[in-house]
Amino acid sequence: MSTTAIVGAQWGDEGKGKVIDYLASQAEVIVRAQGGNNAGHTVVVEDTKYTFHLMPSGVLYDGTLNLIANGVVFDPEGFLKEIEKLESQGVTISHLFIDERAHLIFPYHKRIDELQEEARGEESIGTTKRGIGPCYMDKIERTGIQVGELLRPERLQKFIAKQVARKNAILEKIYETEGFDPQAIFETYQAYGEKLAPFITDTNRLLHEALDSGKKVLLEGAQGALLDIDLGTYPYVTSSHPTTGGFCTGAGIGPNQIDEVVGIVKAYTTRVGKGPFPTEEDNATGDAIRIKGNEFGTTTGRPRRCGWLDGIMLRYTARINGMTGIALMLLDVLDQFDEIKFCTGYELDGQVSTHFPASLADLDRCQPVYQTLKGWKTDITGITAFEDLPAEAKTYVKTIEDFTGVPVKLISVGPKRSQTIVREAMI
């Protein structure tokens, strides 16, 4: 048995799609276990760009089993559009299954998400307005509707009628806006159910059958560890657990069944939306990173905030995920700099700390303490062996390893599959 978990080690958008695509070529089962279509991966194969939101990236490989597990919140409309787009690019969607225990996103979730965000005003948290949070709220409140109910029209109609009545009361009385027609929603989702029926099953059974037979399993992470609802920079977080533990609950496996945890790390730091960001460079340096790194959201298109790599953050996310290796992404974006900074501490109230604070208020006041390294000022996008990197680039990699205590097992120097330096196997 070989099970590898991929987790974002920062605030998401680290380049997980490329690593997942690379490892999917060696895996037999690929599993999505949390989040929804608020996430996005981009994979470049030769000159074709594929964008994934709900779909596991393994669908690009024939013969792999792709699972959308119970911890995901599932938008049927978005999923069917994603299938349509991928099929138009020549991708055959086969060997894909959706867990019947995953929860359904409905139009009222999206509308409430939008209205809640608008009502927050200056305190908005930057939600994608895809209905993710409100769907998870229903799940935790135990009033949600699971994917499996799409196969049971009578139950589905009853559940929708009850939920729409509750949501309409919220929409009309609190937000003073028009509600939804439960019959129209039922008819739409009944049609979705007819299209999705071949995909819906108990994915936990399929996953454990694969584990028992010794197949190679890749657990495909979405978002990033600092967006974890418990361990992230709350409230500027997502509504699920994009940490290693999220795979245990979101796919139904034990922690002792995960052999390798690969943290995906940008060679710098980005985040989308509001919230503390100690190493942010809101200046020409940040602009240069954004432009060369094409730092715009896969799902929303929003420009990302950019800054230097934060070692304190990485050491924290390595700890809470049990990371056994790092995949260092977009190292080529730093080709342009004479000097590169690496954060080794936070200064707060005149004291320097090497710990990531639990308090958002404290993190917001932290000033970065930097180690300054010499840049390499040369194009590395054609390099395929670690030994051939400039000495300064190798020093940068070694600095990250020494500070975090985690080996860098893969380095990406460009968006293509071929622009990858592999130092150690990960699956």
Phi, psi and omega in degrees: 000136175221114181237122182243129177257132176255124178231144172284130186262005181231228180260030182088176178062029186277350185103027182300326185304318181294316181292319178299316178299316180298313182285332179298334179293341180253349183267163176249338179225132179236132189232127165265134189230356179202169180074192180211214181274023165277349179266162178205135173239143174241129179237130178251118178244113188054247181251012183253131178257127177248135180245129181242143176235296175263330187290129171299140185293345181293351180295345177287349183246123177295141175091352177273149175264123183245126186237132169256107194273182189295335183281353181278147167259129199246123177257104183300320180299311180297322181295314181294325175294323179294318176300314181301316181295314182293321179294328177293340178264008176090011180271126177270122181270099178223162180055045178237132180223149181243133182288135181292347179268351175298152183261144184274138171268133180243166179303327180291332175297315181294319182292318179293321177303314180296314182292321177299317181294318178297321182292335179290337179059235182292346179263018179300150185255359176085029178298153178281353179063031179266003178086011185295305182301309179300327177292315176296327176301314178297321179299311181290329177284350180067035174238007182289168180241125185273158182304322182302336180291344174298338180271358183232079189305321182295315177294317180302315181297319180294316181294318180297316180302317181293316182291320180296323177299318179292315183291324178297324177298320178294312182298318185280320186272326181266313186260355177053048179226163184292144179270200185245157176269113184297326180293320179296318178296316180301313182298321178296314184284333173296319177294321175301317181300322179295322179285327186268350185310318181295342184267342191272127180198188175268095183289336179297321177296315180298319181296315182289330173297320178293316179298317182295332180268006174081020181285155179278124185244134176245121178266113190268110181281157174230157183057210184214162186300327181281003171257006178298137185298332179261316191256000180269191183274069182300136009268006181275066187222176172269187187256013183221196185244089177277035175249173182304320180300334179296333177289328181295312179279326186280342178237347177079045176235160179275153180300332180284358178263002177257118186268325186223137177237110182258119177270125179271123188231123170290152177289355174219194182233141173224159165208156179251140177083196187273173178121160181299147181205084188303324185262016181298139175244090180273067188198197182297326178297312177299321178297319180296319177296314183299316183292310183289327180274359183051053187275077176225138189300136177295321184273319188252339185079002182292140175294139180268146172285141187231150177192185183287162180293134184254103181292328179296316177300314183296320179296324178293311182290331174297321181291311187285344178257348185065042185297133177254350179197159178241137167254112185268117188254155172057034178298330181295338179297333181274002179304333191276352191258139174290322178229148180233133181256145180227122185283123181243001180188165174240133173262124180222121180054041176082358179247142178261127180240150175248021180246143177280121186287144175286333184276125176296323179297321178290316181300324182294337181260357182288137174250134184288143171252124190250148161258128182259127182245153179283134176283169183256341171049045176208154182285122181250007188293344180259003184275135182240000180229139183301321183297337183270355177292152174302151182303322182293324178292319177295323176297320179298315178298315181296324178298317179297315180298313183296320184286320183271337185077016182238131181288142174274111186263342180215143178229129177258131181239020179170169186284340185281156178304321184290341183269059186222131176254116180255121181259335181203141179296148184234000178211000000 
